[in-house]
Amino acid sequence: MPLSPEEPQIPERAQGPSTAPAPSHSMPTPRPVPGPRPAAAARPGRPGPRPAPSAQRTTPEPGPQAAPSASVATPQIQLIPAPLDGALDAAEEAVDLLLDSGRAPGEVLVITTGDPHPWAVHELSFGEDAYWAQHAAGDDVFYADASALDRLTPRPVAVIAVNGGTDEAVAAALPAALRRAGTLLVVCGEPQRVNAVLGAGV
């Protein structure tokens, strides 16, 4: 089922205990007026108050959707709309927000489908052994190309930047990235392309 970059409508509850109207007023019970949500609405472990909303999927078994909890094995998927040449920047922003929200750097994995992240290029210049040793150490954000997904061990959060690559490569990378994400997969890319891939069976 494709993701929609529209924020889900969350009913707001009236604040305070319900009381009977004063005898001098015969107005109906007021309903909460939609307005700006407080900053506290951001959920822990998610990239903060981005304009792009989160979309939840429970796969592969159909059934009633439950509110996400720490015990749910299937990670949530959040789509951050970004153009092809802005997907990497959107991923960087998502990482910053994750770290600001309290995520440890070693909990975050960043995957690119097109050009590799500059950090990965720099670290690979010292040799693959040193590069993969940092992945094994697990004490910092790790950046990898989608072609290396089979070598990556799972982390609580995976961020994938759809910054290039063929449709076939992206279609293979998204489900593989989902399997590497313990609780949250953040997808940064063009919504139509991502939805087409997600709709094909992620």
C-alpha positions as CSV (number, residue, x, y, z in Angstrom):
1,M,0.0,0.0,0.0
2,P,1.6,3.3,-1.1
3,L,2.7,5.8,1.4
4,S,1.1,9.2,1.4
5,P,3.0,12.3,2.3
6,E,-0.1,13.7,4.0
7,E,-0.1,14.0,7.8
8,P,-2.6,11.6,9.3
9,Q,-5.6,13.3,11.0
10,I,-5.3,12.7,14.7
11,P,-8.4,13.5,16.7
12,E,-7.6,15.9,19.4
13,R,-9.2,15.5,22.9
14,A,-10.8,18.3,24.7
15,Q,-8.6,19.5,27.6
16,G,-9.6,19.2,31.2
17,P,-12.5,17.4,32.9
18,S,-15.9,17.8,31.2
19,T,-18.2,20.0,33.3
20,A,-21.8,21.0,32.9
21,P,-22.3,24.5,31.4
22,A,-23.0,27.3,33.8
23,P,-26.8,28.0,34.2
24,S,-26.4,31.4,32.7
25,H,-25.0,29.9,29.5
26,S,-27.0,27.6,27.3
27,M,-24.3,27.0,24.7
28,P,-23.5,23.5,23.4
29,T,-20.3,21.8,24.6
30,P,-17.4,23.4,22.7
31,R,-15.4,21.2,20.3
32,P,-11.7,21.6,20.1
33,V,-10.7,23.9,17.3
34,P,-7.9,22.5,15.1
35,G,-4.8,24.6,15.3
36,P,-1.0,24.3,15.6
37,R,0.0,21.1,17.4
38,P,2.4,21.5,20.3
39,A,6.1,20.6,19.8
40,A,5.5,17.7,22.1
41,A,3.6,15.9,19.4
42,A,6.9,14.7,18.0
43,R,7.3,11.0,18.8
44,P,10.5,9.7,20.3
45,G,12.8,8.0,17.9
46,R,11.5,9.8,14.9
47,P,13.1,12.7,13.0
48,G,11.3,15.5,14.8
49,P,8.8,18.0,13.5
50,R,9.5,17.6,9.7
51,P,6.8,18.8,7.3
52,A,6.8,15.3,6.0
53,P,4.5,13.0,8.0
54,S,5.1,9.5,9.0
55,A,3.2,6.6,7.4
56,Q,2.9,3.3,9.2
57,R,2.8,-0.1,7.5
58,T,2.4,-3.4,9.1
59,T,3.8,-6.1,6.8
60,P,3.5,-8.8,5.6
61,E,0.4,-10.1,7.4
62,P,-2.8,-8.2,6.8
63,G,-4.9,-7.4,9.9
64,P,-6.0,-4.6,12.1
65,Q,-3.3,-1.9,12.5
66,A,-2.2,-1.4,16.1
67,A,-0.5,1.6,17.5
68,P,3.2,1.2,17.2
69,S,5.0,0.0,20.3
70,A,8.5,-1.0,21.3
71,S,7.4,-4.7,21.1
72,V,6.3,-4.5,17.5
73,A,8.9,-6.2,15.3
74,T,7.9,-4.5,12.0
75,P,9.6,-1.1,11.8
76,Q,7.6,2.1,11.0
77,I,8.2,3.8,7.6
78,Q,8.4,7.5,7.4
79,L,8.6,9.2,4.0
80,I,10.4,12.5,3.6
81,P,9.6,14.0,0.2
82,A,12.8,15.2,-1.5
83,P,13.9,15.7,-5.1
84,L,16.6,13.4,-6.5
85,D,19.4,15.9,-6.0
86,G,18.1,16.8,-2.5
87,A,17.6,13.3,-1.1
88,L,21.0,13.2,0.5
89,D,20.5,16.6,2.2
90,A,17.1,15.4,3.5
91,A,18.8,12.3,4.9
92,E,21.4,14.4,6.7
93,E,18.6,16.6,8.2
94,A,16.8,13.4,9.3
95,V,20.0,12.2,11.0
96,D,20.5,15.5,12.8
97,L,17.0,15.4,14.1
98,L,17.3,11.8,15.2
99,L,20.4,12.6,17.1
100,D,18.8,15.8,18.6
101,S,15.9,13.6,19.7
102,G,18.2,11.4,21.8
103,R,19.2,8.6,19.4
104,A,22.8,7.4,19.9
105,P,24.9,7.8,16.7
106,G,25.6,4.1,16.7
107,E,21.9,3.4,16.3
108,V,21.6,5.0,12.9
109,L,22.5,3.6,9.5
110,V,22.4,5.8,6.3
111,I,22.1,4.1,2.9
112,T,22.4,5.8,-0.5
113,T,21.0,4.4,-3.8
114,G,22.9,6.7,-6.0
115,D,26.2,8.5,-5.4
116,P,27.8,7.4,-2.1
117,H,27.8,9.7,0.9
118,P,31.0,11.9,1.1
119,W,31.8,10.3,4.5
120,A,31.8,6.8,2.9
121,V,34.0,7.9,0.1
122,H,36.5,9.5,2.6
123,E,36.5,6.5,4.9
124,L,36.9,4.0,2.0
125,S,40.0,5.9,0.9
126,F,41.7,4.4,3.9
127,G,40.8,0.9,2.8
128,E,37.8,-1.4,3.1
129,D,39.1,-3.1,6.3
130,A,39.2,0.2,8.2
131,Y,35.8,1.2,6.8
132,W,34.0,-2.0,7.8
133,A,35.8,-2.0,11.2
134,Q,33.9,1.2,12.0
135,H,30.7,-0.5,11.0
136,A,31.5,-3.4,13.4
137,A,32.4,-1.0,16.2
138,G,28.9,0.4,16.0
139,D,29.7,3.6,17.9
140,D,28.9,6.2,15.2
141,V,26.4,6.8,12.3
142,F,27.5,4.5,9.5
143,Y,27.1,5.5,5.8
144,A,26.9,2.8,3.1
145,D,26.0,2.3,-0.5
146,A,22.9,0.2,-1.2
147,S,25.1,-2.3,-3.1
148,A,26.6,-3.2,0.3
149,L,23.3,-3.8,2.1
150,D,24.0,-7.6,2.4
151,R,27.0,-6.7,4.6
152,L,25.2,-4.4,6.9
153,T,24.0,-5.5,10.3
154,P,20.7,-4.2,11.6
155,R,20.4,-1.0,13.6
156,P,17.4,0.5,15.3
157,V,17.0,3.2,12.6
158,A,17.9,3.1,8.9
159,V,17.7,6.2,6.7
160,I,17.7,5.6,3.0
161,A,18.4,8.4,0.5
162,V,16.9,7.6,-2.9
163,N,19.5,9.8,-4.6
164,G,19.9,7.8,-7.8
165,G,20.1,4.3,-9.1
166,T,17.8,2.4,-11.4
167,D,14.2,1.6,-10.5
168,E,15.3,-2.0,-10.1
169,A,18.1,-1.1,-7.7
170,V,15.8,1.1,-5.6
171,A,13.1,-1.6,-5.6
172,A,15.7,-4.0,-4.2
173,A,17.2,-1.5,-1.8
174,L,14.0,-0.5,0.0
175,P,12.9,-3.9,1.3
176,A,16.6,-4.7,2.2
177,A,16.8,-1.4,4.1
178,L,13.6,-2.2,5.9
179,R,15.1,-5.5,7.1
180,R,18.0,-3.6,8.5
181,A,15.8,-1.2,10.5
182,G,14.9,-2.3,13.9
183,T,12.1,0.3,14.7
184,L,12.1,3.0,12.0
185,L,13.0,3.3,8.3
186,V,13.2,6.9,7.0
187,V,12.9,7.1,3.2
188,C,14.1,10.4,1.6
189,G,13.1,10.6,-2.0
190,E,10.5,11.5,-4.6
191,P,7.2,10.4,-3.3
192,Q,5.9,9.0,-6.7
193,R,8.9,6.9,-7.2
194,V,9.0,5.7,-3.6
195,N,5.3,4.9,-3.6
196,A,5.6,3.0,-6.8
197,V,8.3,0.8,-5.3
198,L,6.5,0.5,-2.0
199,G,3.3,-0.4,-3.8
200,A,5.2,-3.1,-5.6
201,G,5.5,-5.1,-2.4
202,V,7.8,-3.7,0.3
